[in-house]
Amino acid sequence: MFKKALVIGIVALACLALPALAQEPTTTGGAASGVRWGALSAAFLLGIAAAAGAMAQGRATSAAAEAMSRNPGAAGPIRLMTIIGLALIESLVLYALLIAGQVSKL
């Protein structure tokens, strides 16, 4: 059921985007006015990256806490691997921040 709703949503979004793709490009000699798509896409990128990073960190922490409660003797290695994993997850969010900084200039 979820897949069917997702496909219908994507098709509806594509149908709504078609008129925007058919527009003629404007050739005004003055300053550009309107929506700054670079800034908008950068904000969208950061929102998605932050949400995905937060969900991944929550899942990793939850799994590590469960693993340490099941086997307290392995708490040290589990903690070390969890900290390394959290650092890698956070680095992906920081890469998204760098990319958003470059995209916002468009």
Beta strands, then each sheet from edge to edge (+ up, - down):
end
